[in-house]
Amino acid sequence: MFTGLVEGIAQIKTIDLGTDSAVFHFKSVDFAHELKIGDSVSVNGACLTVVKQDTEEFSVDVMVQTLKLTSLRALKVDDYVNLERAVLVDSRLGGHIVQGHVDSTGEIVLLQQHEKSLQMNIEFPANLLRYVVAQGSICIDGVSLTVGSVSDDKNQISVWLIPETLSRTNLLHKVVGDVVNIEVDILAKYVERFVSKMSPK
């Protein structure tokens, strides 16, 4: 489990593509020396397993299904990624409950600078919008964010990024047209299932 509070950003050093998987190797990772083989790390919101590490770098295996379902398929060498280790049970939760199970991808359709924030509009599948509410939580590329507004007719949401978020995540490098990973709030899914089971047949 994760919180969506990014611990750091790193660059992709190499990508080794196989027939049904890939190995991503990340460089300049502040906490790489603390990782162990088998640890879970959120990479742009996708939960992946460490298969190799040293003092400043680590590698993860990425299965073909993950590549198909997430924005990891579009990453290139030298791209920046958001990283977060699994939450400790004695830590403050912060952010919100994030599983690292990407629901879908979305496309950035607007970036608009305001006085103290950057507005980012994201378009994504209509079937996920029922889990999103204004002032609710959403995870974008592994970053826990508050939804500013929801536009059902456009299949879009808006989030406002403060300077602190931009300085600590790879969202600073995003441009219109970029694809991002989306994980909706798991609590909304549980509520939907509970209500559907309680409803009379």
VOPAGU-2260 file (C-alpha; in pm, 1 decimal, decimal comma):
REM VOPAGU-2260
SITE   aa  ch    i         X         Y         Z
SITE  MET   A    0       0,0       0,0       0,0
SITE  PHE   A    1     112,9     353,8     -76,3
SITE  THR   A    2       1,2     706,1       9,3
SITE  GLY   A    3      58,6     899,8    -312,5
SITE  LEU   A    4     316,6    1117,0    -138,8
SITE  VAL   A    5     611,9    1092,8    -376,4
SITE  GLU   A    6     945,5    1025,6    -206,1
SITE  GLY   A    7    1156,4    1131,0    -499,4
SITE  ILE   A    8    1199,0    1141,4    -873,5
SITE  ALA   A    9    1458,0     953,2   -1074,9
SITE  GLN   A   10    1556,9     906,9   -1436,1
SITE  ILE   A   11    1538,0     592,2   -1643,9
SITE  LYS   A   12    1888,4     468,3   -1720,4
SITE  THR   A   13    1799,5     174,6   -1944,6
SITE  ILE   A   14    1496,0     -17,0   -2068,7
SITE  ASP   A   15    1552,6    -378,0   -2171,1
SITE  LEU   A   16    1256,5    -506,8   -2371,8
SITE  GLY   A   17    1185,5    -880,0   -2384,7
SITE  THR   A   18     914,1   -1076,8   -2561,7
SITE  ASP   A   19     666,9   -1064,2   -2273,4
SITE  SER   A   20     830,5    -831,4   -2020,2
SITE  ALA   A   21    1077,2    -549,1   -1971,4
SITE  VAL   A   22    1339,1    -445,9   -1718,9
SITE  PHE   A   23    1348,9     -78,2   -1620,7
SITE  HIS   A   24    1668,0      46,4   -1455,4
SITE  PHE   A   25    1654,8     374,2   -1261,9
SITE  LYS   A   26    1948,9     597,1   -1171,9
SITE  SER   A   27    2013,4     868,5    -913,0
SITE  VAL   A   28    1767,8     726,5    -658,5
SITE  ASP   A   29    1817,1     879,5    -312,4
SITE  PHE   A   30    1685,7     576,9    -122,4
SITE  ALA   A   31    1823,2     300,8    -347,8
SITE  HIS   A   32    2071,0     189,9     -79,5
SITE  GLU   A   33    1777,7     119,0     154,8
SITE  LEU   A   34    1595,5    -109,1     -88,0
SITE  LYS   A   35    1599,5    -487,7     -77,2
SITE  ILE   A   36    1531,7    -740,6    -350,5
SITE  GLY   A   37    1156,8    -807,9    -347,0
SITE  ASP   A   38    1056,3    -466,4    -210,9
SITE  SER   A   39     753,3    -297,9    -363,5
SITE  VAL   A   40     802,0      44,7    -518,7
SITE  SER   A   41     541,1     263,6    -684,4
SITE  VAL   A   42     673,4     384,0   -1020,9
SITE  ASN   A   43     442,9     650,7   -1163,3
SITE  GLY   A   44     167,0     488,8    -959,4
SITE  ALA   A   45     228,3     128,0   -1067,2
SITE  CYS   A   46     336,1    -114,7    -794,9
SITE  LEU   A   47     651,7    -294,8    -912,3
SITE  THR   A   48     902,9    -529,4    -749,8
SITE  VAL   A   49    1272,5    -456,7    -704,4
SITE  VAL   A   50    1487,6    -722,4    -874,1
SITE  LYS   A   51    1828,4    -552,1    -847,1
SITE  GLN   A   52    1974,0    -260,4    -653,7
SITE  ASP   A   53    2291,3     -87,6    -543,5
SITE  THR   A   54    2377,5     237,8    -370,5
SITE  GLU   A   55    2216,1     476,4    -621,2
SITE  GLU   A   56    2024,5     260,8    -870,5
SITE  PHE   A   57    1766,2     -16,0    -887,6
SITE  SER   A   58    1579,3    -226,6   -1142,4
SITE  VAL   A   59    1227,2    -364,0   -1168,3
SITE  ASP   A   60    1059,2    -622,8   -1388,4
SITE  VAL   A   61     752,7    -501,4   -1579,4
SITE  MET   A   62     518,9    -764,9   -1721,2
SITE  VAL   A   63     355,7    -724,4   -2062,0
SITE  GLN   A   64       9,4    -677,2   -1908,4
SITE  THR   A   65     137,8    -385,1   -1701,8
SITE  LEU   A   66     289,8    -229,1   -2012,0
SITE  LYS   A   67     -42,9    -264,4   -2194,4
SITE  LEU   A   68    -253,1    -112,9   -1916,1
SITE  THR   A   69     -31,0     173,3   -1797,2
SITE  SER   A   70     161,7     470,7   -1926,7
SITE  LEU   A   71     488,7     287,2   -1856,7
SITE  ARG   A   72     475,7     165,8   -2217,3
SITE  ALA   A   73     543,3     523,6   -2334,4
SITE  LEU   A   74     847,1     585,2   -2112,8
SITE  LYS   A   75    1188,6     640,9   -2266,6
SITE  VAL   A   76    1546,8     650,5   -2143,1
SITE  ASP   A   77    1613,7     971,0   -1941,9
SITE  ASP   A   78    1242,5    1025,5   -1866,4
SITE  TYR   A   79    1164,8    1118,1   -1506,0
SITE  VAL   A   80     945,9     895,3   -1289,5
SITE  ASN   A   81     779,6     938,5    -951,1
SITE  LEU   A   82     890,1     691,8    -683,4
SITE  GLU   A   83     740,3     589,3    -350,8
SITE  ARG   A   84     819,6     295,6    -126,4
SITE  ALA   A   85     540,8      98,6      40,4
SITE  VAL   A   86     405,2     271,1     349,3
SITE  LEU   A   87     523,1     159,8     694,5
SITE  VAL   A   88     256,7      67,1     950,1
SITE  ASP   A   89     397,6     316,8    1200,1
SITE  SER   A   90     396,9     608,8     953,7
SITE  ARG   A   91     147,1     891,0     917,7
SITE  LEU   A   92     -69,7     801,5     621,0
SITE  GLY   A   93     -88,9    1144,4     458,8
SITE  GLY   A   94    -216,0    1153,2      99,4
SITE  HIS   A   95    -477,8     878,2      68,3
SITE  ILE   A   96    -490,1     498,3      38,2
SITE  VAL   A   97    -319,6     405,3    -288,8
SITE  GLN   A   98    -278,1      42,3    -396,0
SITE  GLY   A   99     -47,3      88,5    -690,9
SITE  HIS   A  100    -304,0     -89,2    -911,7
SITE  VAL   A  101    -350,9     142,8   -1207,6
SITE  ASP   A  102    -713,9     156,6   -1324,5
SITE  SER   A  103    -648,6     319,7   -1659,2
SITE  THR   A  104    -455,6     590,6   -1834,7
SITE  GLY   A  105    -562,2     942,4   -1922,4
SITE  GLU   A  106    -439,6    1216,3   -2150,6
SITE  ILE   A  107    -345,5    1566,4   -2040,1
SITE  VAL   A  108    -560,2    1801,6   -2247,8
SITE  LEU   A  109    -493,1    2134,7   -2075,3
SITE  LEU   A  110    -215,6    2297,9   -1875,0
SITE  GLN   A  111    -299,8    2649,2   -1762,3
SITE  GLN   A  112     -86,7    2858,1   -1529,7
SITE  HIS   A  113    -266,0    3052,4   -1257,0
SITE  GLU   A  114    -120,6    3291,6   -1004,3
SITE  LYS   A  115     -22,7    3025,4    -750,0
SITE  SER   A  116    -101,0    2696,4    -919,8
SITE  LEU   A  117     -98,7    2504,4   -1245,8
SITE  GLN   A  118    -433,4    2372,3   -1366,6
SITE  MET   A  119    -414,0    2028,3   -1529,1
SITE  ASN   A  120    -715,5    1885,2   -1711,2
SITE  ILE   A  121    -709,4    1511,9   -1778,1
SITE  GLU   A  122    -938,9    1314,5   -2006,8
SITE  PHE   A  123    -994,0     948,5   -1927,8
SITE  PRO   A  124   -1249,7     667,7   -1970,5
SITE  ALA   A  125   -1608,3     762,4   -1888,2
SITE  ASN   A  126   -1665,4     446,8   -1682,9
SITE  LEU   A  127   -1418,8     571,5   -1420,2
SITE  LEU   A  128   -1582,3     909,6   -1370,0
SITE  ARG   A  129   -1845,0     760,2   -1139,0
SITE  TYR   A  130   -1568,6     705,8    -882,1
SITE  VAL   A  131   -1454,4    1068,9    -892,2
SITE  VAL   A  132   -1602,9    1365,4    -704,8
SITE  ALA   A  133   -1490,9    1723,7    -665,5
SITE  GLN   A  134   -1272,3    1764,0    -354,5
SITE  GLY   A  135   -1220,1    1386,7    -353,6
SITE  SER   A  136    -888,6    1206,5    -392,5
SITE  ILE   A  137    -728,6    1069,7    -706,5
SITE  CYS   A  138    -383,0     934,0    -788,2
SITE  ILE   A  139    -214,4    1066,0   -1102,9
SITE  ASP   A  140     120,2     905,4   -1194,2
SITE  GLY   A  141     156,1     801,5    -830,9
SITE  VAL   A  142      77,9    1147,5    -691,8
SITE  SER   A  143    -210,6    1187,8    -447,1
SITE  LEU   A  144    -413,1    1488,8    -562,3
SITE  THR   A  145    -741,2    1657,0    -477,9
SITE  VAL   A  146    -994,4    1675,0    -758,7
SITE  GLY   A  147   -1081,5    2034,8    -838,1
SITE  SER   A  148   -1374,1    1971,2   -1071,1
SITE  VAL   A  149   -1536,8    1697,0   -1277,3
SITE  SER   A  150   -1676,4    1745,2   -1628,0
SITE  ASP   A  151   -1898,6    1446,5   -1714,3
SITE  ASP   A  152   -1982,9    1575,9   -2061,0
SITE  LYS   A  153   -1612,5    1598,2   -2154,4
SITE  ASN   A  154   -1495,0    1293,1   -1955,0
SITE  GLN   A  155   -1243,3    1518,3   -1783,4
SITE  ILE   A  156   -1126,5    1613,3   -1438,3
SITE  SER   A  157    -925,5    1914,0   -1328,1
SITE  VAL   A  158    -655,3    1921,4   -1063,5
SITE  TRP   A  159    -456,5    2221,4    -943,1
SITE  LEU   A  160     -87,6    2167,1    -880,2
SITE  ILE   A  161      85,1    2384,8    -622,7
SITE  PRO   A  162     456,4    2474,4    -655,3
SITE  GLU   A  163     550,8    2222,0    -383,7
SITE  THR   A  164     393,2    1936,4    -580,0
SITE  LEU   A  165     559,8    2046,3    -902,8
SITE  SER   A  166     901,3    2073,0    -738,6
SITE  ARG   A  167     883,0    1722,0    -589,3
SITE  THR   A  168     728,6    1522,6    -876,2
SITE  ASN   A  169     764,8    1460,8   -1246,7
SITE  LEU   A  170     441,2    1650,7   -1313,2
SITE  LEU   A  171     664,7    1952,4   -1368,1
SITE  HIS   A  172     781,6    1793,3   -1694,8
SITE  LYS   A  173     438,6    1706,1   -1834,7
SITE  VAL   A  174     303,8    1860,8   -2154,3
SITE  VAL   A  175     -34,3    1851,9   -2326,2
SITE  GLY   A  176     -78,6    1513,9   -2493,6
SITE  ASP   A  177     119,1    1318,8   -2233,6
SITE  VAL   A  178     -39,9     999,5   -2102,7
SITE  VAL   A  179     -60,3     950,4   -1725,6
SITE  ASN   A  180    -156,0     662,5   -1497,6
SITE  ILE   A  181    -480,7     693,6   -1303,6
SITE  GLU   A  182    -590,2     512,9    -988,8
SITE  VAL   A  183    -928,3     613,6    -849,8
SITE  ASP   A  184   -1009,5     606,7    -478,8
SITE  ILE   A  185   -1053,5     241,9    -371,5
SITE  LEU   A  186   -1309,0     349,2    -109,4
SITE  ALA   A  187   -1545,1     460,5    -387,2
SITE  LYS   A  188   -1528,2     111,8    -538,6
SITE  TYR   A  189   -1608,0     -53,1    -206,0
SITE  VAL   A  190   -1905,4     178,2    -152,7
SITE  GLU   A  191   -2037,7     104,4    -501,0
SITE  ARG   A  192   -2015,2    -270,5    -446,3
SITE  PHE   A  193   -2174,3    -250,0    -101,8
SITE  VAL   A  194   -2465,7     -43,1    -228,3
SITE  SER   A  195   -2519,9    -270,0    -528,7
SITE  LYS   A  196   -2535,1    -577,3    -302,4
SITE  MET   A  197   -2777,2    -405,0     -63,9
SITE  SER   A  198   -3013,0    -290,6    -339,1
SITE  PRO   A  199   -3330,8    -500,2    -378,6
SITE  LYS   A  200   -3339,8    -729,2    -678,9
